[in-house]
């Protein structure tokens, strides 16, 4: 609480407090972009990034001169996200938790800079270090958040989805729930980069691949390839 107060005070004077983060050899590295991903960025009108964390991709989106809407559920990261996109006039962040309905929802905050935070706790295989054993992951606390759907949020905030037709979804096991709450908006989307899992990394979380592929197929989205890893990002493109 004291840190948050100090950060708010110094922000008034045009300064910001930044924590220097040590790189851990066990940190998870995201999938490397390929030419299809780059083309999807170049061809889109704008980006909606759900699961923003601290907005580390902000500079990349700025290189492509794209307007971006960032969505982050974790209130403890939101100020830092806003600080990181402050200099990009066409990028805006919202503090929201998306899912398949409106309700009070448990939200688990992980270690590793909260990078694996989720509406689901880690699975027994992660807790017993059968999966992700090199990362030494655990949930540090559980909070209650208000969940809403993507469709309801976009209507209430008068978001023109046509202007944001490339989506990035990285929500640690609840990707399918987010998509189910975005059934209307999906019809306006052109490409999606989405995190998938073929194993159970989260309790009750989607094992991802078949479920996501079958659901997105209903909206004429098809993957660029079959995943080569158990946990990775895949590009889906809508056939018009």
C-alpha positions in Angstrom: 0.0 0.0 0.0 2.8 2.4 0.9 4.5 1.7 -2.5 1.3 2.4 -4.4 0.8 5.7 -2.5 4.4 6.8 -3.3 4.0 5.8 -7.0 0.8 7.9 -7.3 2.4 10.9 -5.6 5.5 10.9 -7.8 3.4 10.4 -10.9 1.7 13.7 -10.2 5.1 15.4 -10.7 5.7 13.6 -14.0 8.0 10.9 -12.6 7.5 7.1 -12.3 8.9 4.5 -10.0 10.3 1.4 -11.9 11.3 -1.8 -10.2 14.4 -3.4 -11.8 13.6 -7.0 -12.4 16.2 -9.7 -12.4 16.1 -12.1 -15.2 15.6 -15.6 -13.9 17.0 -18.6 -15.9 13.8 -20.4 -15.2 11.6 -17.7 -16.6 9.1 -18.7 -19.3 9.8 -17.3 -22.7 6.9 -16.7 -25.1 6.7 -18.2 -28.6 8.9 -16.5 -31.2 6.9 -14.6 -33.9 7.1 -15.9 -37.5 6.4 -14.2 -40.8 2.6 -15.1 -40.6 2.4 -13.4 -37.2 4.2 -10.3 -38.6 1.9 -10.2 -41.6 -1.2 -10.4 -39.3 0.1 -7.3 -37.4 0.8 -5.4 -40.6 -2.6 -6.2 -42.1 -4.8 -5.4 -39.1 -6.6 -2.2 -38.3 -5.7 -2.4 -34.6 -4.9 -4.8 -31.7 -6.8 -6.0 -28.7 -4.4 -7.7 -26.3 -6.2 -9.6 -23.5 -3.8 -10.6 -20.7 -1.6 -7.6 -21.0 0.6 -8.2 -17.9 3.0 -5.2 -18.1 2.6 -4.5 -21.8 6.0 -5.7 -22.8 4.9 -5.8 -26.5 3.9 -2.1 -26.5 7.0 -1.0 -28.4 6.5 -3.7 -31.1 2.9 -2.6 -31.7 4.2 1.0 -31.9 6.7 0.0 -34.6 3.8 -1.2 -36.7 1.9 2.0 -35.9 -1.1 0.2 -34.6 -3.6 1.4 -32.1 -4.0 -1.0 -29.2 -6.4 -1.8 -26.4 -4.8 -3.6 -23.5 -6.8 -5.7 -21.1 -5.4 -6.7 -17.7 -7.2 -8.3 -14.8 -4.6 -8.0 -12.1 -5.1 -4.7 -10.2 -1.5 -4.9 -8.8 0.0 -4.7 -12.3 -2.3 -2.1 -13.8 -0.4 1.1 -12.8 2.8 -0.4 -14.3 1.0 -1.3 -17.5 -0.3 2.3 -17.8 3.3 3.6 -17.1 4.7 1.3 -19.9 2.3 2.5 -22.5 2.3 6.2 -21.4 4.3 7.4 -24.4 2.2 5.7 -27.0 -0.7 8.0 -27.8 -2.7 5.3 -29.6 -2.6 2.7 -26.8 -5.0 2.4 -24.0 -5.4 0.0 -21.0 -8.5 -1.3 -19.2 -8.6 -3.1 -15.9 -11.1 -5.9 -16.7 -11.5 -9.7 -16.1 -13.1 -11.3 -19.1 -14.9 -14.7 -19.1 -18.1 -16.4 -20.1 -20.5 -14.5 -17.8 -20.9 -11.8 -15.2 -20.1 -12.9 -11.6 -17.7 -12.6 -8.7 -14.7 -14.7 -9.5 -11.7 -16.0 -7.6 -8.4 -14.8 -9.2 -5.1 -16.4 -8.2 -1.9 -14.4 -8.4 1.3 -16.3 -9.1 4.9 -15.7 -8.3 7.3 -15.0 -11.2 6.1 -11.4 -11.4 2.5 -12.6 -11.5 3.0 -13.9 -15.0 0.9 -17.1 -14.6 -2.0 -15.5 -12.7 -5.3 -17.0 -13.5 -8.9 -17.6 -12.5 -7.7 -21.2 -12.0 -5.2 -22.6 -9.4 -2.3 -24.6 -10.7 -3.0 -28.2 -11.4 -1.6 -31.0 -9.2 0.9 -31.8 -11.9 2.3 -28.3 -11.7 2.3 -28.3 -7.9 4.0 -31.6 -7.8 6.5 -30.4 -10.4 5.6 -32.9 -13.1 4.9 -30.0 -15.4 6.8 -26.6 -15.5 9.2 -28.0 -12.8 12.0 -25.6 -13.9 9.8 -22.6 -13.1 9.1 -23.4 -9.4 5.6 -21.9 -9.8 3.0 -21.3 -7.0 0.1 -19.1 -6.3 0.9 -16.4 -3.7 -2.6 -15.1 -3.0 -6.3 -15.3 -4.1 -8.5 -12.2 -4.6 -12.1 -11.6 -5.7 -12.7 -9.8 -9.0 -15.8 -8.9 -11.0 -15.9 -10.9 -14.2 -17.7 -9.6 -17.3 -17.9 -10.7 -21.0 -15.9 -9.2 -23.8 -19.2 -8.5 -25.7 -20.8 -6.6 -22.8 -17.6 -4.6 -22.1 -17.2 -3.6 -25.7 -20.8 -2.4 -26.0 -20.7 -0.5 -22.7 -17.4 1.2 -23.7 -18.6 1.9 -27.3 -15.6 0.1 -28.7 -15.7 -0.2 -32.5 -14.5 -3.8 -32.9 -14.0 -3.2 -36.6 -11.0 -1.0 -35.7 -9.4 -3.8 -33.6 -9.5 -6.9 -35.8 -6.4 -8.6 -34.5 -6.6 -10.2 -31.0 -3.9 -11.6 -28.7 -5.3 -13.8 -25.9 -3.0 -15.0 -23.1 -5.1 -15.6 -20.0 -3.5 -18.7 -18.5 -6.1 -21.5 -19.0 -9.3 -19.5 -19.5 -8.9 -18.7 -23.2 -12.0 -20.7 -24.1 -14.1 -18.8 -21.5 -13.0 -15.5 -22.9 -13.9 -16.6 -26.4 -17.3 -17.8 -25.3 -18.0 -14.3 -23.9 -17.0 -12.8 -27.2 -19.3 -14.6 -29.6 -20.7 -11.4 -31.2 -17.3 -9.6 -31.4 -15.6 -12.6 -33.0 -17.5 -12.0 -36.2 -15.5 -8.8 -36.6 -12.2 -10.3 -35.8 -9.7 -11.3 -38.6 -6.8 -13.0 -36.8 -6.1 -14.2 -33.3 -2.8 -15.2 -31.6 -3.9 -17.4 -28.7 -2.1 -19.4 -26.0 -2.9 -23.1 -26.1 -2.1 -26.1 -23.9 -2.3 -29.8 -24.6 -1.7 -30.7 -21.0 -3.5 -29.7 -17.7 -1.4 -26.8 -16.3 -4.4 -25.3 -14.4 -7.1 -26.9 -12.3 -10.4 -26.9 -14.3 -8.6 -24.9 -17.0 -9.0 -25.7 -20.6 -6.4 -28.3 -21.9 -6.9 -26.0 -24.8 -6.0 -27.3 -28.2 -9.0 -29.4 -29.4 -11.6 -27.4 -27.5 -10.2 -24.1 -28.8 -9.8 -25.4 -32.3 -13.4 -26.8 -32.4 -14.9 -23.6 -31.0 -13.1 -21.3 -33.3 -13.9 -23.4 -36.3 -17.6 -22.5 -35.7 -16.5 -18.9 -36.6 -14.4 -20.0 -39.6 -11.1 -19.5 -37.8 -8.4 -22.0 -38.7 -4.9 -22.5 -37.2 -1.7 -21.9 -39.2 -0.3 -25.2 -38.0 -0.6 -27.9 -35.4 1.2 -27.0 -32.2 4.6 -28.6 -31.9 4.8 -28.0 -28.1 2.5 -28.8 -25.2 2.2 -25.1 -24.3 2.6 -22.4 -27.0 1.0 -19.6 -29.0 -0.9 -20.3 -32.2 -2.1 -18.0 -34.9 -5.7 -18.5 -36.1 -7.0 -16.8 -39.3 -10.6 -16.4 -40.2 -11.6 -17.6 -43.7 -14.1 -15.1 -45.2 
